Amino acid sequence: MNICLIVVVRNESDDIINYLELNKTEFDTLFIIDIDSNDNTVEIIQQWCLKNNILLTIHKSDKLISGNKCLQLVRSSYPNMNGFRIVD
């Protein structure tokens, strides 16, 4: 499939599992941009990805990142993935 879901998170431990579960049939790669979470959001995502056999990359940031910067980060992490498009 090779569809990458890009999610920007910050302290989403209460909601992230529901979001991932609702969308898990739509992607097989997950790229998380964590904006200084101080809860266990990242650990929850890591465990969920292990359980669901989802390829995961986590990028830590101390500030919000633009959509274009997100795509640049994903492209540099997955250079063999083609055909990026933004879906709202």
C-alpha positions, 0 to 999 in steps of 0.5 A: 500500500505505502500510504503514509499518515502524517500526524502532528501531536502534542499531549494527545495521550487521551485521544490518539488511539481512537484516531489511529484506530479509526484510520488504520485501514488507510495507511501502513506508515505513520510519521509523527511530529511530536511538538514537545509532548510531556505526557506519554503520547509517543509511547502510546503511539509506539506500542500501537504501531508495534501491535498493528505492524505499522512502520513508524518514524517520530520527529521531535520538534519544539515548535509547530512545523508547516505542511511543506516542512512536514512533507520534506521531513517525510520525503527525506525519511522515505526517499523511495515513496512517491506520489505525495498528496495532501488529503484533508 
